[in-house]
Amino acid sequence: MPENKHLRLLLRLAYAALAAAGLWLAVRFLLPWLLPFLAAWGLASLLEPAVVLLTSRLRLPRRAAAALCTAALAAALLGLLGLAAWRVWYELSALPGRLPALLDRLPALAEQLEGWAYRFLVALPLPLQDAARNALEQLAAQGSALPGRLSAALAGAAAGLASALPAAGLFLFTTFLATYFTSAGRPALLEAAGRRVPAQWRKRLGEAGAGLKGAFGGWLRAQGLLMLSTFGQLVLGFLLLGVEPAVLLAGLTALVDALPVFGAGTVLLPWAAAMLLMGRTRLGLGLLALYAVVWLARSLLEPRLIGKRVGLPPLAALACMYVGFRAFGVAGLLLAPLAGVLARQLWASGLLRGLIP
């Protein structure tokens, strides 16, 4: 390492740029091909305690223990996916029957919005009224075309989902099969990988693995528990308020709540405001109360589950989401904040600083 601090800085920046370029290339081109096998390695790691228990207590061969654990995991995951798919299909199939009642409320809301727009225009200075009127007319035209666009988007999403089913089935089959082979041959795979890793890197990689399990793994488990807690509260609240489809809306809201920067209020607060404006005071106040319950529960549970691992600052999370979306689309929007949390935890534990000269 050069003694000059400016040269050290430039060298570190060059290392960071090369690492970022390599990561982008790997995620962009290699990850789609390697994802089933990476998922299989993670699942095999989760199954390892159960496999060890079966081999030590019941004296089963490792291949038999791996087969039993993989089959149980596949049955549980496929059962949950099937149950979720059935519930979503049930609620979506019941949605057309509820649309007339929902559409009947739109004229009253449109009249209220028209009255507010008129009062807004009258209150503006005369030079600004024409521009504001044109903007409101364009907004109204866009709003009238929204149902058609929404139906077309839903039809396209349904067609895309149907076309993606064979690829999803192949992905699941490959993942579960690779999970079995990885779990059955895990000791031999670890031994072979250890022989090919240089001795000076073994300690650092071992520390990195321990850091990942302790920091990032704990953070993910905590976020999963928080998301399940929020989902349960939302389902119960929607059922009590008579909101349908309760499970589907609760799942979407819980997913938004899990995203950095956003929260359940991103969905519940505008929804409550719209209901209050439409005169549905009970539902609007109920949604506000539900948001208060969700916010309070998360505020109480998050410090206990996560402790000092609070994720990313809001600005850093927003930057990760924007960069991830620009680089990898919707998948990057969801996964980039997780990568940022991972990098932060590794840097805080000193692992990244140890890997950079």
N, C-alpha and C positions, 0 to 999 in steps of 0.2 A: 504494500500500500504506500503511495507517495506521501512524503512528509508535508508537502504544501497543502494547506486546507482547501484551496480552490480546486486543485487537481483531484483531491479526495471527493469533493462535492460533485465535480463533473463525472468522476468515475461511478459514484453511487447513482447519479441520474442516468448514466448510460446503462448500468445494470437494471435499474427500474424500468427504463424504456424497453430493453430487450425482454425483460420478464413480462411486461404488459403485452408486447407484440406476440411473444410465444403463447401467453395465455389466450389471447384473442384468437390466434390461429387454431389452438387446440380446441377451444370451445366451439368455434365456428365450423370446423371441418371434422375433427376427430370425435367430439363428444356424441353426436348422433349415432355413430357406429359403435362406440364403446359403452354407451349408456346402459344397455342390458347387463353387461358384464360388471360394470361398476356397481349397479344396483344389486347384482347377485353377490358381490363381495361384501357390501354392507349388510345384506340380509343374512349371509352366512356368519358374519360377525355377531349379529343379534342372536342367531340360533346356537352359537358355540356353547354357551352355558348349558342349554338343554341337551345338546349332543354329548357334552362331557358327562353330564349327570346320567344319561342313559348308558353310556359306555362303562362308567365306573360302578354304578349301582346295580344295573340289570345285566351287566357283562355282555351287552350287545356289540356286534361288530360295528365299527365306525360307519361303514356304508349303510347298514340297516338303520342305525340311529339317525344318520343324516337324511335317509329316505323318509322315515317317520316324521321327523321335525319339518322337513320341507313340505310333505303332504299336508300336515296340520296347518302350516302357515298358508299354503295355497288355498286350502279349503276356507280358512277364516277370511283371508283377503277377498277371495272371489265371492264368498257369501255376503260380506259387507258391501262390495261393489254391486252385487245383484240387488240387495235390499235398497241401496241408495238409488239405483237406476229405476227400480220399480216404483219407489215413492215419487221420484221426479216425473216419471212418465204419468203416474196417476194424477199428480197435481197439474201438469201441463195439459192433460186430456180434459180435465175439469175446467180449465181456464176459459175456453170458448163459451161455456154456459154462463160464466160470470161477466163476460164482456158487456152484454147489453146493459146490465145494471151499472157498470162502471161508466159506460158511454152516456147514460142518461144524465149523469151529473155534470158532464162537460158543458152543456149550454149555460147552466147557471154560473159556472166558473168563468166561462167566456164573457158573460155579461158583466160580472164583477171586474174582470181584467179590463174590459172596454171602458167601464166607468173610471177606473183608476188611471188609465192611459189618457182619457179626455181631460181629467183634472190635472194631470201632469203636463200635458201640452199647454193648457190655458195658463198654468203658472210660469211657463218658460218665457223668456224675452222674445219679442216678435222675430228678430233675425234668426233665432234658433228653432222656431216652431216648424218650419218647412222641413229642415233636415231631420228633426226628431220624428215628424209625421212619416217621412219616407222610411226611416229606420224601423218604426213600429209596423208599418205596412209590410215590409220585407220579413220582419219577424213573424207576423201573423201568417204570411204565405208559407213560410217554412214550417210553422206549427201545424197548418192544415195538411201539409204533405207528410207530416211525421208518421201518422198511422200506416200509410202505404209503405214508407221506407222501413218502418219497424217490422211489418209483416214480411217484406222481402228479405230483410236481414235474418229474421227467424227461420224463414224457409231455406235460405242459404246456409245458415248454421246447422239446420237439421240434415240437409244434404251432405254437408261437409262431415258431420258426425257419422252419418251412415257410411260414407266412403272411407272413413278412417278406422272403422271397426276391424277390417281384416288386418291392418297394420298393428292395431292395438292388441289383437289376439296373438299375432306372431311375437310381438314384444313381450307379452306376459308369458307365453310358452317358453321363449328363449331365456327369459329372466329366471323362471322357476327351475328349468333344467340346468342352467348354469349355476344356480344356487346349490342344487344337489351336488353337482360335480365339485364345486368349490368347497362346500362343507365336508364332503367325503375325503377330499385330498388336501385339506387345509394344512396339516403338519408338513407334508411333503412340499407343498407350494411355498410355505414360509421358509423352509430349510433351503430350497433351491434359490429363492429370492435373496436370502441372507448370504449365500455363497457368492452371488454376483454383485453385491453391493460393496464398494470399497470400505475398508475398515474405518477410515476416518469419517465416513458418512453414517455409519451404523448408529453411533450414539446420538447424532443430531436427528436422524430419522426416528429413532425410538422416542426421543424427547418430543418431536413433532407429533407423533402418534398419540402419546400421552396427553399432550396439550389439546389436541383435537377432541379426544374423548372427554377430557375434563371440562374444557371451556365451551367449545362449540356444541358438543353433544348435550351438555347440560342446558345450554341456552335453547337449543331446539326442543328438548323435552319440555322445558318450561313454557315455551311458546305454544307447543301443542296442547298442553293442559289448559293454558289460558284460552286458546281458541275453542276447545271443547266446552269449557265453562261458559264462554260467551254464547256459543251455539245453543246450549241447553237453556240458558236464560231467555234467549230470543225466541226459541220455539215455544216455551211455556208462556211468555208474554204475548206472542202473536195468537196463540190458541185462546188465551183469556180475552183478548181484544176482538176475537172473531176475524182475524186477518187470514186470508187465504191467497196463495198456497203458503202455509206457515213454514214448512220444512225448507222449501226452496228459497224463500226470502230470507230465512234465518241463516242458511248456508252462505248465501251471497253476502249478507251483511257481516257475518263472522269473518269471511275471507277479506273483505275490505278493512275490517277492524284489525286484522293481523298484519296488514301492510304498514310499513313505516310511514310516518307523517300523517297518514289518514287515520280514521277511527270509525267506530260505530256511528258517531255523530254526523259523519259525512252522508250517511243514508237516513238516519232517523230524524235529524233536526229539520232538513228541508221537507221531508215527508210530513212531519208534524205541523210545520208551518202551512203547507198546502192544505192539510185537513182542517186546520183552524180557519183559514181563509174561505174554505168551501162551506163553513158552518157545521162541520162534523166535530163539535167541540169534544165529545167524549173520546173519540179516537185520537184526536190531536193531543189532548192532555195525557191519554194513556201512553202514547208514543214518547212524550216527554218524560213521563215517569219511568218508562222502560229504559230510556237512555240514561237516566240518573242511576238506576239500579245497575246497569251494565258498567257504567263509568266507575261507580263506587266499588263494585266487586273487583274490577280490574285494578283499581288503585290500591286495594287492600291485598290482593293476591300477588300482584307483580313483584313487589319488593321481597316477599317471602319465597317465591319460586325462583326468581332470577338473582336476587341479592344485588351485588354490585355489577353484575353483567347486564347493564341496561341497554345494550345494543349500540346504536349510533346516535350522535346528535342530529337534530332535525335537518339542519342544512346539509350535513354529510349524507344522510339517508336520501334526501331529495336529489342530491347530485348523483348518487349511485343509481337511483331509479331512472333519472334522465339519461345518463350515459348508457345504462343497460338497455333501455328501450331503443335508443338510437343505434346501438351496436347489434342487438340481438332480437329486437321486437318485444312482444308481450312476455316471452320467456325471460328476457333480460330484465324487464321491469320488475318481475317477481323475484328473480334469483340474484340480481346484482346486490340488493341490500344484504342478503345472506352472505354473499362473498365479502362484502365490506365488514360485516360483523366478524367473519372468520379471520380476515386480515388484522382487524383491530385486536382480537383476542390473542392471536399469535404474536403480534408486535408487543402487546402488553406483557406477555409471558417471556419475552426476550428471544423467541425462536427465530423470528425473521431477522432480528439484528445480529443473531449469531450466524445466520446463513449468508448475510451480505458482508463481504470483506471490509 
